[in-house]
Amino acid sequence: MNIDGTATRSIWVEADGRSVGIFDQRLLPWALERMVLRSVEDAAVAIADMATRGAPLIGAVAAYGLAFGLYEDASDAALDAVHARLLRTRPTAVNLRWALDRIGDAVRPLAPSDRAAAAFAEAGRICDEDVAMNRAIGAAGLPIIRALAERKGGKPVNILTHCNAGWLATVDWGTATAPLYMAHDAGIPLHIWVDETRPRNQGALTTFELAQHGVPHSYIVDNAGGLLMQQGLVDMVIVGTDRVAANGDVCNKIGTYLKALAAKEHGVPFYVALPSSTYDPATPDGASVPIEQRSADEVRFVSGTDEAGRLAAIRLTGSPAYNPAFDITPATLVTGYVTDYGLLTDAADLRRSMAT
Ligand SMILES: CSC[C@@H](O)[C@@H](O)C(=O)COP(=O)(O)O
């Protein structure tokens, strides 16, 4: 997508052909700073500290991280150790394990001298495929929005989204945002309600993306969605996901479940957008997904910039805090899964289409 009119991805290969660049998402949307990852530790720390984030993107970064490790030592033992190091960075998004396993499976049969370059090339393919999957998700979601627009007779379709499932969370396009961008580009009038998504405020990343693309939107506090649905101001909800279990339960950013409950109560369709790399048939249900617990300081402080553009963190409380980063939305609350295989309706449909 675009930043100030220049097309970019969220991750790219640097000129040396052996390192990759990313945006430091801890500073967005206030400051646009790039950082270069060259080593396993660079990749691992960027993922754990959320300099890079979003399920598909952390998979891509981890894939390059494994390649960096193989440039240093391409033995079987090193491959296993680096795989384990990167897998430990964040527990919830299955894309991380999916990407590491894919690189491991691709290079293990090779001679050690060939492994690093092969891993680097495979990581590039993961990135390209992510872009293609997100385009397909966009194409699958577009008719849903078009149908709502026809029903609204030219009035804007109001769509609520949570967290950032945009191009910054993927390699390009985003999952939940791909249909939004395609609908906007097709001339369908839209207005997006963007949940702020405390405590890390990924919604601010979504506002940055939508503003760059010219999509009308409003930033709302996490608790506003229920009222907006009650007042008929939300036509559909669409979110991304970090893992969809075999039974169709959806793990996504904390707060997603409450939106799904409110949507059910008010008859608002609730869609989950996912690429096949986020479907995990090995996890039977939502209760089996490991929920990441992050630092209590993410809750105790808010970060932003002051009027002069200086970064500042403000303490809200000194009390103990609890910070589960994700929650589970039961499959029963999901209207449909917008995927690279099209619009799928239930767990059986997911299994048939996505399980390899
Ligand atoms: C396409 S991204 C879907 C999810 O990864 C996204 O909504 C989300 O929960 C991101 O969480 P984050 O903790 O910022 O990595």
Ligand as a Chemical Component Dictionary entry (heavy atoms), coordinates in Angstrom:
data_LIG
# 
_chem_comp.id                   LIG 
_chem_comp.type                 NON-POLYMER 
_chem_comp.pdbx_formal_charge   0 
_chem_comp.three_letter_code    LIG 
# 
loop_
_chem_comp_atom.comp_id 
_chem_comp_atom.atom_id 
_chem_comp_atom.alt_atom_id 
_chem_comp_atom.type_symbol 
_chem_comp_atom.charge 
_chem_comp_atom.model_Cartn_x 
_chem_comp_atom.model_Cartn_y 
_chem_comp_atom.model_Cartn_z 
_chem_comp_atom.pdbx_ordinal 
LIG C1 C1 C 0 -3.775 -9.647  10.045 1  
LIG S1 S1 S 0 -3.467 -9.472  11.593 2  
LIG C2 C2 C 0 -4.642 -10.197 12.659 3  
LIG C3 C3 C 0 -4.148 -10.068 13.993 4  
LIG O1 O1 O 0 -2.781 -10.387 14.007 5  
LIG C4 C4 C 0 -4.335 -8.675  14.567 6  
LIG O2 O2 O 0 -5.681 -8.324  14.590 7  
LIG C5 C5 C 0 -3.772 -8.723  15.916 8  
LIG O3 O3 O 0 -4.394 -9.221  16.836 9  
LIG C6 C6 C 0 -2.373 -8.265  16.042 10 
LIG O4 O4 O 0 -1.890 -8.390  17.333 11 
LIG P1 P1 P 0 -0.484 -7.805  17.724 12 
LIG O5 O5 O 0 -0.435 -8.072  19.203 13 
LIG O6 O6 O 0 -0.492 -6.347  17.402 14 
LIG O7 O7 O 0 0.567  -8.561  16.958 15 
# 
loop_
_chem_comp_bond.comp_id 
_chem_comp_bond.atom_id_1 
_chem_comp_bond.atom_id_2 
_chem_comp_bond.value_order 
_chem_comp_bond.pdbx_ordinal 
LIG C1 S1 SING 1  
LIG S1 C2 SING 2  
LIG C2 C3 SING 3  
LIG C3 O1 SING 4  
LIG C3 C4 SING 5  
LIG C4 O2 SING 6  
LIG C4 C5 SING 7  
LIG C5 O3 DOUB 8  
LIG C5 C6 SING 9  
LIG C6 O4 SING 10 
LIG O4 P1 SING 11 
LIG P1 O5 DOUB 12 
LIG P1 O6 SING 13 
LIG P1 O7 SING 14 
# 
